[in-house]
Amino acid sequence: MIKESLELSKHRPISSFFMGMINIGLGKKDQVFAWLEEAFLERKPLLMQARPDPIVQYRLQTDPRYYDLLRRIGSVGEE
């Protein structure tokens, strides 16, 4: 799926948030945070969904980068 998405990105934009979510499924945390950081810099609205999604939270909650990202997007402490 990543290979196909990167190939598609040569012809049209692919969401950095979407690419981050693909990498969550693959368990590639470094790539997840690289893509989510890009989504943050691009101010992608979908990034705000990273905390409420139980799969995202479950997969990333043990990584301090997750809470740093949440802090920067302003959703730490919101339930």
Buried (B, 14 or more C-beta within 10 A) or exposed (E): EEEEEEEEEEEEEBBBBBBBBBBBEEEBBEBBBBBBBBBBEEEBEEBBEBBEEEEBEEBBEEBEBBEEBBEEBEBEEEE
